[in-house]
Amino acid sequence: MAELKKPLTFWKVLSAVLLLAVVGMLIGIIVLAVHEPAEPEICSTSHCIATAGKMVQNIDSSIDPCENFYEFACGGWLKRTVIPEDRSSYSTFSVLIEEVQVVLKELFEIEKSNDDITAITKVKDFYSSCMDLEIIDERDDEPLRNLLHDLGGWPVLGDTKGGFWNETDYDFEALMGRLSGEYNNDVIVGSFVAVDKKDSTRYVLFIDQPSLGMKSRDYYLVEQYAHYKKAYFDYMVTIATMLGADESAATIDMTAVLEYETLLANITIPDEERRDKEALYNPTTISGLVKAIPEIDWVQYFNTIMPDEIPTLNDTEEVINQSPDYMKNASRITMDETPQRVVANYLIWRITMNRISYLSQRYRDAQQVYYNVLDGTSSVSARWRDCVDYVNSALKMASGRMYVEKNFAGDSKENMLKMIANLKTAFKDMLTYNEWMDEDTKIVAREKCNAMRHQIGYPDWIMEDSTLDEFYVKMDIAEDTYFENILDYIGWEANFNLARLRKEVDKDEWFTGPAVVNAYYSRTSNKIVFPAGILRPPFYHKDSPWYLNYGGIGMVIGHEITHGFDDQGRQYDKDGHLKQWWSDESITNFKERAQCVIDQYGQYIMPENNKTLNGIKTQGENIADNGGLKESFKAYMENEYANIKLPGLDEYTPEQLFYLNFAQVWCSAYRPEGVDSAILTAVHSPKRYRVIGPSHNSFDWPKVYNCPDDTYMNPPADDKCVLW
């Protein structure tokens, strides 16, 4: 008889059930591990840790980003940042510029070697001459006095060295021509050789209203800026007196000079009225100028400024007059209504004031008194920074080579090429659903975008020893003659520009050096350029998550692409010719939307001085800022990138960090004087509104930060200004 099974107890049943449950849970966990994505990896490289640390420090988490995204993104930076005593403003951009300066300083100070090519030796000698304050102070104002004597004397100085002006020997056209042709110093008349706007394959001669002694015409004409004008006058008298003028005579003479310059300021056309490039294109000939403006001997003037390699100009030489009304009025005021002694004093004052920085300490101190009023500063910049900046400007291709050899990653170009392609695709896709542009104009707009050239990092030719040496062969630089080095450089630069006349345009030419923190769009070449100096954090780093690179340099790429389609860029076709290639209807629709941008930015108020921005002057940059941000976000979202988070910022999404990096690029602080200067002279809006404006107009940004409708940062759709 079989043995009967024992009945299962309660505890045995319970144990079996629990065992099955545990096994089921384990199986479920294994299945989820296979089918669900893993948590995003947190980047633990030293670069990511340092980047995240800076970003966290910059944030002010007490601010609601939907109420003020700029203060949220930059509030921490603003709280801990003190504007240096030598600056009228300071920003994260300034920090990046300082980093590049430090790199260049180290390179410039490396001892000269027999292995250095001639161009590199010139960089080091130029820098050494600038830093040798002992020799500069010992020579005092002798180099300037020699220059003034060579130019025929400065009337205000009387019979002192540098004076001895003789009205009988005075030749207005010859002096003005020498200032332009030998010293690259345009006064009263601006003259230069540039690309013909209607035929971008050739160079032609231009004349235009020049810059003034102060940065803005408003400083001369608007009562609220009278203190700047007073400081300028005091500076004029001080310098003249230091050079030997009798103080009472200098006061009388400089009063007349300032009255004359104020007349010139009054007849200059404000920048905001000069945005129509067609209106500036007024072709004539030298004989046409002689007929229209007979007060000036134009033949003598142009032949004075031209370098030896250019044959004598005759009456038929073409000239583009970009400011006919100014030229007529300036000629009348100068030649018929103003004593020539006053005009001569003004001409020499302008070259004198531009040379003060290169003299001894006592002159630089006098200059700083003026700058303290103009910029709100209280001290000078470190000498080495000034020297680095000037040498990098004068020998930009040689110093640029030194920079890229040590500080430009090889894969930067490849990554930039990918981003440029993605940004172009984004712009062309945006054209598809653009409702205000007709289809025929969209076709040519796509063609222009496709034809847009790009330059990244540096021109290849600067790495060729013989080519680089040949480029600077006509520039003579010595270790112990800083002032003369300056004169040699500015003469070389003037000659370089003027010698282009009648030559074919090289559209691949670089207009800037590699070691600069900048980027630009050329209308006549239809190209976007990104020098090596800007390819650094926070704009770009090869190890940064892509959302940071797109929020940084991607935004800049989009900005430059959009410049080809802003209020001025749209006037040039895909080949860089000034012509109407849009339909009338599309132009009308564009102007309506551009007016929205003008009005919007014209209502923004700067807290430092309670003044509103100039929406007209800044419209091109504002259009580019808005379009560039939109294009870059679209390009990022439509391309696959690893979902990597940053330590300490893991609660933010990649999309939020895209916008956060964009905003933190523009963290900035201003003195009231710095805001005055920015509003009156700059084509960019102050950096606060380079964040707020594009965020206001974005439909993507408020979704990313979950901002309710009608919050400050998410105005109603009808209040958003959208072009691209």
C-alpha positions as CSV (number, residue, x, y, z in Angstrom):
1,M,0.0,0.0,0.0
2,A,1.4,3.4,-1.1
3,E,2.5,5.9,1.5
4,L,0.1,8.8,1.9
5,K,1.5,12.4,1.3
6,K,1.6,14.7,4.2
7,P,-0.8,17.7,3.9
8,L,1.0,21.0,3.1
9,T,1.2,23.3,6.1
10,F,0.2,27.0,5.9
11,W,3.8,28.1,6.3
12,K,5.0,26.0,3.4
13,V,2.4,27.4,1.1
14,L,3.3,30.9,2.1
15,S,7.0,30.3,1.5
16,A,6.3,29.0,-2.0
17,V,4.2,32.0,-2.8
18,L,7.0,34.4,-1.6
19,L,9.6,32.5,-3.6
20,L,7.6,32.8,-6.8
21,A,7.1,36.6,-6.1
22,V,10.8,37.2,-5.7
23,V,11.6,35.2,-8.8
24,G,9.0,37.2,-10.7
25,M,10.5,40.5,-9.5
26,L,13.9,39.5,-10.5
27,I,12.7,38.5,-14.0
28,G,10.9,41.9,-14.3
29,I,14.0,43.8,-13.3
30,I,16.0,41.9,-15.9
31,V,13.4,42.6,-18.6
32,L,13.3,46.3,-17.7
33,A,17.1,46.5,-17.8
34,V,17.0,45.1,-21.3
35,H,14.2,47.2,-22.7
36,E,14.3,50.5,-20.8
37,P,17.1,53.1,-21.5
38,A,19.7,53.5,-18.9
39,E,19.9,56.7,-16.8
40,P,21.9,59.4,-18.6
41,E,25.6,59.3,-17.9
42,I,27.0,62.1,-15.8
43,C,30.2,63.5,-17.4
44,S,33.0,63.2,-14.9
45,T,35.9,64.6,-16.9
46,S,37.9,67.5,-15.4
47,H,36.5,69.7,-18.2
48,C,32.9,68.9,-17.4
49,I,33.4,69.3,-13.7
50,A,35.0,72.7,-14.2
51,T,32.4,73.8,-16.6
52,A,29.5,72.7,-14.4
53,G,31.1,74.4,-11.4
54,K,31.2,77.8,-13.3
55,M,27.7,77.4,-14.5
56,V,26.3,76.6,-11.0
57,Q,28.2,79.6,-9.6
58,N,26.7,81.9,-12.2
59,I,23.1,80.9,-11.5
60,D,20.9,82.8,-9.0
61,S,18.4,80.1,-8.1
62,S,16.3,82.5,-6.1
63,I,15.2,84.1,-9.4
64,D,12.3,82.5,-11.3
65,P,13.7,82.0,-14.9
66,C,10.2,82.7,-16.2
67,E,10.3,86.2,-14.6
68,N,13.8,87.1,-15.6
69,F,15.9,84.5,-17.4
70,Y,19.0,86.8,-17.6
71,E,19.0,87.4,-13.8
72,F,18.4,83.7,-13.2
73,A,21.3,82.7,-15.5
74,C,23.7,85.5,-14.5
75,G,22.6,86.6,-11.1
76,G,25.4,84.7,-9.3
77,W,27.9,86.1,-11.7
78,L,26.7,89.6,-11.1
79,K,26.8,89.3,-7.3
80,R,30.4,88.2,-7.2
81,T,31.8,90.3,-10.1
82,V,33.4,93.7,-9.5
83,I,34.1,95.7,-12.7
84,P,37.9,96.2,-12.9
85,E,39.0,99.8,-12.3
86,D,40.3,100.1,-15.8
87,R,37.1,99.0,-17.5
88,S,33.7,100.7,-18.2
89,S,32.1,97.3,-18.5
90,Y,33.0,93.6,-17.8
91,S,31.5,90.3,-19.0
92,T,32.1,86.6,-19.5
93,F,33.2,87.7,-22.9
94,S,35.9,89.9,-21.3
95,V,37.1,86.9,-19.3
96,L,37.6,84.9,-22.5
97,I,39.5,87.8,-24.1
98,E,41.7,88.0,-21.0
99,E,42.4,84.3,-21.3
100,V,43.6,84.7,-24.9
101,Q,45.7,87.7,-23.8
102,V,47.5,85.6,-21.2
103,V,48.3,82.9,-23.8
104,L,49.7,85.5,-26.2
105,K,51.7,87.2,-23.4
106,E,53.4,83.9,-22.7
107,L,54.2,83.4,-26.3
108,F,55.4,86.9,-26.9
109,E,57.8,86.7,-23.9
110,I,59.6,83.6,-25.0
111,E,63.2,84.5,-25.7
112,K,64.0,85.1,-29.3
113,S,65.7,82.1,-31.0
114,N,67.6,81.5,-34.2
115,D,64.8,79.1,-35.1
116,D,62.2,82.0,-35.2
117,I,61.2,83.1,-38.6
118,T,61.5,86.8,-39.3
119,A,57.7,87.5,-38.8
120,I,57.8,85.9,-35.3
121,T,60.9,87.9,-34.4
122,K,59.0,91.1,-35.4
123,V,56.2,90.1,-33.0
124,K,58.6,89.7,-30.1
125,D,60.5,92.9,-30.9
126,F,57.3,94.9,-31.2
127,Y,56.1,93.6,-27.9
128,S,59.5,94.3,-26.2
129,S,59.6,97.9,-27.5
130,C,56.1,98.4,-26.0
131,M,57.1,97.0,-22.7
132,D,60.3,98.9,-22.4
133,L,58.9,101.8,-20.4
134,E,62.4,103.0,-19.4
135,I,63.3,103.9,-23.0
136,I,59.8,105.2,-23.7
137,D,60.0,107.5,-20.6
138,E,63.5,108.6,-21.5
139,R,62.5,109.7,-25.0
140,D,59.4,111.4,-23.5
141,D,57.7,113.4,-26.3
142,E,60.6,113.7,-28.7
143,P,59.2,111.2,-31.2
144,L,55.9,113.1,-31.4
145,R,57.6,116.5,-31.7
146,N,59.6,115.1,-34.6
147,L,56.4,113.9,-36.3
148,L,54.7,117.3,-35.8
149,H,57.7,119.0,-37.3
150,D,57.7,116.7,-40.3
151,L,54.0,117.5,-40.8
152,G,54.6,121.2,-41.0
153,G,54.1,122.0,-37.3
154,W,51.1,122.4,-35.0
155,P,50.0,126.1,-35.0
156,V,49.0,126.1,-31.3
157,L,52.6,125.4,-30.2
158,G,53.9,128.7,-31.6
159,D,57.7,128.7,-32.1
160,T,58.4,125.6,-30.0
161,K,59.8,122.4,-31.4
162,G,56.9,120.8,-33.2
163,G,55.5,124.2,-33.8
164,F,56.8,126.7,-36.5
165,W,53.7,126.5,-38.5
166,N,53.7,128.8,-41.5
167,E,50.4,129.6,-43.2
168,T,52.2,130.5,-46.4
169,D,53.6,127.0,-46.7
170,Y,50.4,125.3,-45.4
171,D,48.7,123.0,-48.0
172,F,45.4,121.6,-46.8
173,E,45.1,118.8,-49.4
174,A,48.7,117.7,-48.9
175,L,48.4,117.6,-45.1
176,M,45.0,115.8,-45.1
177,G,46.3,113.4,-47.7
178,R,49.5,112.6,-45.7
179,L,47.5,111.9,-42.6
180,S,45.4,109.4,-44.5
181,G,47.9,107.9,-46.8
182,E,51.0,107.7,-44.5
183,Y,49.3,107.5,-41.1
184,N,45.9,105.8,-41.8
185,N,44.3,108.8,-40.0
186,D,41.2,110.0,-41.9
187,V,40.2,113.5,-40.8
188,I,37.4,115.7,-42.3
189,V,37.3,113.3,-45.3
190,G,37.4,109.5,-45.0
191,S,39.1,107.8,-48.0
192,F,39.7,104.1,-48.5
193,V,39.8,101.4,-51.1
194,A,37.1,98.7,-50.7
195,V,35.1,96.1,-52.6
196,D,32.7,97.7,-55.1
197,K,29.3,97.0,-53.6
198,K,27.7,96.5,-57.1
199,D,30.5,94.4,-58.4
200,S,32.1,92.4,-55.6
201,T,34.9,91.1,-57.8
202,R,36.8,94.4,-57.9
203,Y,38.1,97.1,-55.6
204,V,37.3,100.8,-56.0
205,L,38.0,104.1,-54.3
206,F,35.5,105.4,-51.7
207,I,35.0,108.6,-49.7
208,D,32.8,109.0,-46.7
209,Q,32.3,111.0,-43.5
210,P,35.1,110.0,-41.1
211,S,35.0,109.4,-37.4
212,L,35.3,112.2,-34.9
213,G,37.6,112.8,-32.0
214,M,35.0,111.5,-29.6
215,K,33.1,108.2,-30.2
216,S,29.7,109.7,-30.9
217,R,28.3,112.8,-32.5
218,D,25.9,113.0,-29.6
219,Y,28.8,113.8,-27.2
220,Y,29.2,117.1,-29.1
221,L,25.5,118.0,-29.6
222,V,23.4,116.7,-26.7
223,E,23.4,118.7,-23.5
224,Q,23.2,115.7,-21.2
225,Y,26.6,114.7,-22.5
226,A,28.2,118.1,-22.0
227,H,30.5,116.8,-19.2
228,Y,32.2,114.5,-21.8
229,K,32.7,117.4,-24.2
230,K,34.2,119.5,-21.3
231,A,36.6,116.7,-20.5
232,Y,37.6,116.4,-24.2
233,F,38.3,120.1,-24.3
234,D,40.4,120.0,-21.1
235,Y,42.3,117.2,-22.6
236,M,43.0,119.2,-25.8
237,V,44.4,122.1,-23.8
238,T,46.4,119.9,-21.5
239,I,48.2,118.1,-24.3
240,A,48.9,121.3,-26.2
241,T,50.3,122.9,-23.0
242,M,52.5,119.9,-22.2
243,L,54.0,120.1,-25.7
244,G,54.9,123.8,-25.1
245,A,51.9,125.9,-25.9
246,D,51.0,128.9,-23.8
247,E,48.0,127.9,-21.8
248,S,45.9,131.0,-22.6
249,A,46.7,130.7,-26.3
250,A,46.0,127.0,-26.2
251,T,42.6,127.7,-24.5
252,I,41.7,130.2,-27.3
253,D,42.9,127.9,-30.1
254,M,41.3,124.8,-28.8
255,T,38.0,126.6,-28.2
256,A,38.0,127.4,-31.9
257,V,39.0,123.8,-32.8
258,L,36.2,122.3,-30.7
259,E,33.6,124.7,-32.2
260,Y,34.8,123.7,-35.7
261,E,34.6,120.0,-34.8
262,T,31.1,120.5,-33.4
263,L,30.1,121.9,-36.7
264,L,31.4,118.8,-38.4
265,A,29.6,116.6,-35.9
266,N,26.4,118.4,-36.7
267,I,26.5,117.7,-40.4
268,T,27.4,114.0,-40.0
269,I,24.6,111.6,-40.8
270,P,23.6,109.4,-37.7
271,D,24.4,105.8,-38.1
272,E,20.8,104.8,-37.9
273,E,20.1,106.8,-41.1
274,R,22.9,105.0,-43.0
275,R,21.5,101.4,-43.1
276,D,20.2,101.6,-46.7
277,K,23.3,100.5,-48.6
278,E,21.7,101.6,-51.9
279,A,21.4,105.1,-50.7
280,L,25.1,105.1,-49.8
281,Y,26.2,104.0,-53.3
282,N,26.8,107.2,-55.2
283,P,29.3,106.6,-58.0
284,T,31.1,109.5,-59.6
285,T,34.6,110.3,-60.8
286,I,37.3,112.6,-59.6
287,S,36.2,115.2,-62.2
288,G,32.6,114.7,-60.9
289,L,33.8,115.5,-57.4
290,V,35.7,118.6,-58.7
291,K,32.4,119.9,-60.3
292,A,30.2,119.1,-57.3
293,I,32.7,120.1,-54.6
294,P,35.2,122.6,-56.1
295,E,36.5,123.8,-52.8
296,I,38.9,120.8,-52.6
297,D,41.6,119.9,-55.1
298,W,40.6,116.3,-55.3
299,V,43.3,115.3,-57.9
300,Q,46.0,116.5,-55.5
301,Y,44.4,114.9,-52.5
302,F,44.0,111.5,-54.0
303,N,47.4,111.4,-55.5
304,T,48.9,112.3,-52.1
305,I,47.2,109.4,-50.3
306,M,48.0,106.8,-53.0
307,P,51.1,104.6,-52.6
308,D,53.9,104.6,-55.1
309,E,52.9,101.4,-56.8
310,I,49.6,103.0,-57.9
311,P,49.9,105.1,-61.1
312,T,48.8,108.7,-61.0
313,L,45.1,109.1,-60.8
314,N,43.4,111.2,-63.4
315,D,40.0,112.8,-63.7
316,T,38.2,109.7,-64.9
317,E,39.1,107.6,-61.8
318,E,35.9,106.2,-60.3
319,V,35.0,107.2,-56.7
320,I,32.0,106.0,-54.7
321,N,30.8,108.9,-52.5
322,Q,29.0,107.4,-49.5
323,S,28.0,110.8,-48.0
324,P,27.4,113.5,-50.6
325,D,25.6,115.9,-48.3
326,Y,28.3,115.7,-45.7
327,M,31.0,116.2,-48.2
328,K,29.5,119.4,-49.7
329,N,28.8,120.9,-46.2
330,A,32.2,119.9,-44.8
331,S,34.0,121.3,-47.7
332,R,32.1,124.6,-47.5
333,I,32.6,124.9,-43.7
334,T,36.3,124.0,-43.9
335,M,37.4,126.0,-46.9
336,D,35.1,129.0,-46.9
337,E,33.9,129.5,-43.4
338,T,36.8,128.5,-41.1
339,P,40.2,130.1,-40.8
340,Q,42.9,127.7,-42.1
341,R,44.8,128.0,-38.8
342,V,41.8,126.5,-37.0
343,V,41.6,123.7,-39.6
344,A,45.3,123.0,-39.4
345,N,45.1,122.9,-35.6
346,Y,42.3,120.4,-35.9
347,L,44.1,118.2,-38.4
348,I,47.2,118.0,-36.2
349,W,45.2,117.6,-33.0
350,R,43.6,114.5,-34.4
351,I,46.9,112.7,-35.2
352,T,48.4,114.0,-31.9
353,M,45.6,112.6,-29.7
354,N,45.9,109.2,-31.5
355,R,49.6,109.1,-30.6
356,I,49.5,109.9,-26.9
357,S,49.2,106.3,-25.8
358,Y,52.7,105.6,-27.2
359,L,54.5,108.4,-25.2
360,S,55.9,108.6,-21.7
361,Q,54.1,108.1,-18.5
362,R,53.2,111.8,-17.9
363,Y,51.3,111.9,-21.2
364,R,49.6,108.6,-20.5
365,D,48.5,110.0,-17.1
366,A,47.0,113.1,-18.8
367,Q,45.2,110.8,-21.2
368,Q,43.8,108.7,-18.3
369,V,42.3,111.8,-16.7
370,Y,40.2,112.1,-19.8
371,Y,39.3,108.4,-20.0
372,N,38.3,108.4,-16.4
373,V,35.5,110.8,-17.3
374,L,34.6,109.2,-20.6
375,D,34.6,105.6,-19.4
376,G,34.0,106.0,-15.7
377,T,37.3,104.3,-15.0
378,S,39.9,105.1,-12.3
379,S,43.0,103.4,-13.4
380,V,45.0,102.3,-16.4
381,S,45.0,98.8,-17.8
382,A,48.0,96.6,-17.1
383,R,50.8,97.6,-19.5
384,W,51.3,94.1,-20.8
385,R,47.6,93.8,-21.8
386,D,47.8,97.0,-23.9
387,C,51.0,95.7,-25.5
388,V,49.5,92.3,-26.3
389,D,46.4,93.8,-27.8
390,Y,48.4,96.3,-30.0
391,V,50.9,93.8,-31.2
392,N,48.2,91.2,-31.9
393,S,46.4,93.9,-34.0
394,A,49.5,95.1,-35.9
395,L,51.0,91.7,-36.7
396,K,47.8,89.6,-36.5
397,M,48.8,86.9,-38.8
398,A,52.2,86.3,-37.2
399,S,50.8,86.4,-33.7
400,G,47.9,84.3,-34.9
401,R,50.3,81.6,-36.1
402,M,51.9,81.6,-32.7
403,Y,48.5,81.1,-31.1
404,V,47.1,78.3,-33.2
405,E,50.3,76.3,-33.0
406,K,49.8,76.0,-29.3
407,N,46.1,76.4,-28.7
408,F,44.0,75.1,-31.6
409,A,42.7,71.5,-31.5
410,G,42.8,69.7,-34.8
411,D,39.3,68.3,-34.5
412,S,37.8,71.8,-34.0
413,K,37.5,72.4,-37.7
414,E,35.7,69.1,-38.3
415,N,33.2,69.6,-35.5
416,M,32.6,73.2,-36.7
417,L,32.0,72.0,-40.3
418,K,29.3,69.6,-39.0
419,M,27.6,72.3,-36.9
420,I,27.7,74.8,-39.8
421,A,26.0,72.2,-42.1
422,N,23.4,71.5,-39.4
423,L,22.7,75.2,-38.9
424,K,22.4,75.9,-42.6
425,T,19.9,73.0,-42.9
426,A,17.9,74.5,-40.0
427,F,17.8,77.9,-41.6
428,K,16.6,76.4,-44.9
429,D,14.0,74.4,-43.1
430,M,12.7,77.5,-41.4
431,L,12.3,79.1,-44.8
432,T,9.8,76.3,-45.7
433,Y,7.2,77.4,-43.1
434,N,8.0,81.1,-43.4
435,E,4.6,82.7,-44.1
436,W,5.7,86.2,-45.1
437,M,8.2,85.4,-47.9
438,D,7.0,84.4,-51.3
439,E,8.1,81.1,-52.9
440,D,10.4,82.7,-55.6
441,T,12.3,84.7,-52.9
442,K,12.6,81.6,-50.8
443,I,14.3,79.8,-53.7
444,V,17.0,82.5,-54.0
445,A,17.3,82.7,-50.2
446,R,18.1,79.0,-50.1
447,E,20.6,79.6,-52.9
448,K,22.3,82.3,-50.9
449,C,22.5,80.1,-47.8
450,N,24.0,77.2,-49.9
451,A,26.5,79.5,-51.5
452,M,27.7,81.0,-48.1
453,R,31.4,80.4,-47.6
454,H,32.9,79.6,-44.3
455,Q,36.4,80.0,-42.7
456,I,37.4,78.4,-39.5
457,G,40.3,78.9,-37.2
458,Y,43.0,80.5,-39.4
459,P,44.1,80.8,-43.0
460,D,46.4,77.9,-44.0
461,W,49.0,80.2,-45.6
462,I,50.2,81.6,-42.2
463,M,51.8,78.2,-41.5
464,E,54.1,78.6,-44.4
465,D,57.3,80.3,-43.2
466,S,58.3,82.1,-46.5
467,T,54.8,83.3,-47.2
468,L,54.3,84.8,-43.7
469,D,57.7,86.5,-43.8
470,E,56.9,87.9,-47.2
471,F,53.6,89.3,-46.0
472,Y,55.4,91.5,-43.4
473,V,58.6,92.2,-45.4
474,K,57.8,95.9,-45.7
475,M,57.2,96.4,-42.0
476,D,60.4,97.4,-40.1
477,I,60.3,96.7,-36.4
478,A,63.0,97.4,-33.8
479,E,63.3,96.5,-30.1
480,D,63.9,100.1,-28.8
481,T,61.7,102.4,-31.0
482,Y,58.1,101.8,-30.0
483,F,56.8,105.1,-31.4
484,E,58.4,104.6,-34.7
485,N,57.2,100.9,-34.8
486,I,53.7,102.3,-34.5
487,L,54.2,104.7,-37.3
488,D,55.7,102.0,-39.5
489,Y,52.7,99.7,-38.8
490,I,50.0,102.3,-39.5
491,G,51.8,103.3,-42.7
492,W,52.0,99.7,-43.7
493,E,48.4,99.2,-43.1
494,A,47.3,102.3,-45.0
495,N,49.5,101.2,-47.9
496,F,48.1,97.6,-47.8
497,N,44.6,98.9,-48.1
498,L,45.2,101.6,-50.8
499,A,47.4,99.3,-53.0
500,R,44.3,97.1,-53.6
501,L,42.9,99.6,-56.1
502,R,42.0,98.0,-59.4
503,K,43.0,94.6,-58.1
504,E,40.7,91.5,-58.3
505,V,39.0,90.7,-55.0
506,D,40.2,87.6,-53.1
507,K,37.0,86.4,-51.4
508,D,38.9,83.9,-49.3
509,E,41.0,86.7,-47.7
510,W,40.8,86.9,-43.9
511,F,39.9,90.3,-42.5
512,T,40.8,89.4,-38.9
513,G,43.6,87.5,-37.2
514,P,43.1,84.1,-35.7
515,A,43.8,85.1,-32.0
516,V,40.6,87.2,-31.5
517,V,37.5,86.4,-29.6
518,N,35.1,87.3,-32.4
519,A,33.2,86.1,-35.5
520,Y,31.8,87.9,-38.5
521,Y,29.8,87.8,-41.7
522,S,31.1,89.5,-44.8
523,R,28.3,90.8,-47.1
524,T,30.4,91.3,-50.2
525,S,32.0,87.8,-49.9
526,N,28.9,86.1,-48.5
527,K,31.0,84.2,-45.9
528,I,31.0,83.5,-42.2
529,V,34.3,83.5,-40.3
530,F,35.1,81.9,-36.9
531,P,38.7,82.7,-35.7
532,A,40.5,80.3,-33.4
533,G,40.2,82.7,-30.5
534,I,36.4,82.2,-30.1
535,L,36.6,78.4,-30.2
536,R,37.1,78.2,-26.5
537,P,34.7,77.7,-23.6
538,P,32.0,78.8,-23.0
539,F,31.5,78.9,-26.7
540,Y,33.1,75.6,-27.7
541,H,35.2,72.7,-26.4
542,K,35.7,69.4,-28.0
543,D,34.8,67.6,-24.7
544,S,31.7,69.7,-23.9
545,P,28.3,68.0,-24.2
546,W,26.8,69.1,-27.5
547,Y,24.0,71.0,-26.0
548,L,26.6,73.4,-24.6
549,N,28.4,73.8,-27.9
550,Y,25.1,74.5,-29.7
551,G,24.1,77.0,-27.0
552,G,27.5,78.6,-27.4
553,I,29.2,78.5,-30.8
554,G,26.1,77.1,-32.5
555,M,24.2,80.2,-31.5
556,V,27.1,82.3,-33.0
557,I,27.1,80.3,-36.2
558,G,23.4,80.9,-36.6
559,H,23.9,84.6,-35.7
560,E,26.4,85.0,-38.6
561,I,24.3,83.0,-41.0
562,T,21.3,85.2,-40.2
563,H,23.4,88.3,-40.9
564,G,23.1,87.4,-44.6
565,F,19.4,88.0,-44.2
566,D,19.2,90.9,-41.8
567,D,18.2,94.5,-42.8
568,Q,21.6,95.1,-44.5
569,G,22.7,91.6,-45.4
570,R,19.5,91.0,-47.4
571,Q,20.5,93.8,-49.8
572,Y,23.3,91.6,-51.1
573,D,22.9,88.5,-53.3
574,K,24.6,85.1,-53.1
575,D,27.6,86.5,-54.9
576,G,28.0,89.5,-52.6
577,H,26.6,92.1,-55.1
578,L,24.4,94.9,-53.9
579,K,21.1,94.4,-55.8
580,Q,17.5,93.7,-55.2
581,W,17.0,90.0,-55.3
582,W,13.8,89.8,-53.2
583,S,10.3,90.5,-54.4
584,D,8.8,93.9,-53.5
585,E,6.2,92.0,-51.4
586,S,8.8,90.1,-49.4
587,I,10.7,93.3,-48.8
588,T,7.6,95.1,-47.5
589,N,6.7,92.1,-45.2
590,F,10.3,92.0,-43.9
591,K,10.3,95.7,-43.1
592,E,7.1,95.3,-41.1
593,R,8.5,92.6,-39.0
594,A,11.8,94.4,-38.6
595,Q,9.9,97.4,-37.3
596,C,8.5,95.1,-34.6
597,V,12.1,94.3,-33.5
598,I,13.1,98.0,-33.6
599,D,10.2,99.0,-31.4
600,Q,10.7,96.1,-29.0
601,Y,14.3,96.8,-28.4
602,G,13.7,100.5,-28.3
603,Q,11.6,100.0,-25.2
604,Y,14.2,98.1,-23.2
605,I,15.7,100.1,-20.4
606,M,19.2,99.7,-18.9
607,P,19.1,99.7,-15.1
608,E,22.5,101.4,-14.8
609,N,21.4,104.7,-16.3
610,N,17.6,104.3,-16.9
611,K,18.1,104.9,-20.7
612,T,16.4,103.0,-23.5
613,L,18.3,101.2,-26.3
614,N,18.6,102.4,-29.9
615,G,16.4,99.9,-31.7
616,I,17.2,101.2,-35.1
617,K,21.0,101.2,-34.8
618,T,21.0,97.7,-33.3
619,Q,18.4,96.1,-35.5
620,G,20.7,94.1,-37.6
621,E,22.4,92.5,-34.6
622,N,19.1,91.9,-32.9
623,I,17.7,90.2,-35.9
624,A,20.8,88.0,-36.1
625,D,20.6,87.2,-32.3
626,N,17.0,86.1,-32.6
627,G,17.5,84.1,-35.8
628,G,20.7,82.5,-34.6
629,L,19.3,81.2,-31.3
630,K,16.3,79.7,-33.0
631,E,18.4,78.0,-35.7
632,S,20.9,76.6,-33.3
633,F,18.2,75.1,-31.0
634,K,16.5,73.6,-34.0
635,A,19.8,72.1,-35.3
636,Y,20.5,70.6,-31.9
637,M,17.1,69.1,-31.5
638,E,17.1,67.5,-35.0
639,N,20.5,65.8,-34.6
640,E,21.3,62.8,-32.4
641,Y,23.7,63.4,-29.5
642,A,24.5,61.4,-26.4
643,N,22.3,62.4,-23.4
644,I,25.1,63.3,-21.0
645,K,24.5,65.3,-17.9
646,L,26.7,67.7,-15.9
647,P,27.6,67.1,-12.3
648,G,25.6,69.4,-10.0
649,L,23.3,70.3,-12.9
650,D,21.7,66.9,-13.3
651,E,18.2,68.2,-12.5
652,Y,18.3,70.3,-15.7
653,T,17.4,68.8,-19.1
654,P,19.8,69.1,-22.0
655,E,17.5,71.6,-23.6
656,Q,17.5,73.7,-20.5
657,L,21.3,73.6,-20.4
658,F,21.4,74.7,-24.0
659,Y,19.6,77.9,-23.2
660,L,21.5,78.3,-19.9
661,N,24.9,78.3,-21.7
662,F,23.5,80.7,-24.3
663,A,22.5,83.1,-21.6
664,Q,25.7,82.8,-19.5
665,V,27.8,83.7,-22.6
666,W,26.4,87.2,-22.2
667,C,26.7,87.8,-18.4
668,S,27.9,91.4,-18.0
669,A,28.2,94.4,-15.8
670,Y,28.3,98.1,-16.8
671,R,29.2,101.4,-15.4
672,P,26.7,104.2,-16.3
673,E,29.4,105.7,-18.7
674,G,29.8,102.3,-20.3
675,V,26.1,102.1,-21.0
676,D,26.1,105.6,-22.5
677,S,28.9,104.5,-24.8
678,A,27.2,101.2,-25.7
679,I,23.8,102.9,-26.5
680,L,25.4,105.7,-28.5
681,T,28.1,103.9,-30.4
682,A,27.6,100.1,-30.4
683,V,25.7,98.2,-33.1
684,H,25.0,95.4,-30.6
685,S,22.5,95.7,-27.8
686,P,23.9,95.6,-24.3
687,K,24.4,91.9,-23.4
688,R,21.5,91.8,-20.9
689,Y,19.1,92.2,-23.8
690,R,21.0,89.8,-26.0
691,V,19.6,87.3,-23.6
692,I,16.2,88.8,-22.8
693,G,15.2,89.8,-26.4
694,P,15.7,86.5,-28.2
695,S,14.1,84.7,-25.2
696,H,11.1,87.0,-25.3
697,N,10.6,86.2,-29.0
698,S,11.1,82.4,-28.7
699,F,8.3,79.9,-28.8
700,D,10.8,77.1,-27.8
701,W,12.3,78.6,-24.8
702,P,9.2,78.9,-22.6
703,K,8.3,75.3,-23.3
704,V,11.7,74.1,-22.2
705,Y,11.5,76.1,-18.9
706,N,7.7,75.4,-18.5
707,C,6.9,79.1,-18.3
708,P,3.2,79.9,-18.1
709,D,1.6,82.2,-20.6
710,D,1.9,86.0,-20.0
711,T,4.9,85.7,-17.6
712,Y,7.5,88.4,-18.2
713,M,9.7,86.0,-20.2
714,N,6.8,84.5,-22.1
715,P,4.7,87.4,-23.5
716,P,1.6,86.7,-25.7
717,A,2.3,85.3,-29.2
718,D,1.1,88.5,-30.7
719,D,3.8,90.4,-28.8
720,K,6.6,88.2,-30.0
721,C,8.7,89.6,-32.9
722,V,9.6,86.9,-35.4
723,L,11.5,87.2,-38.7
724,W,13.5,84.0,-39.1
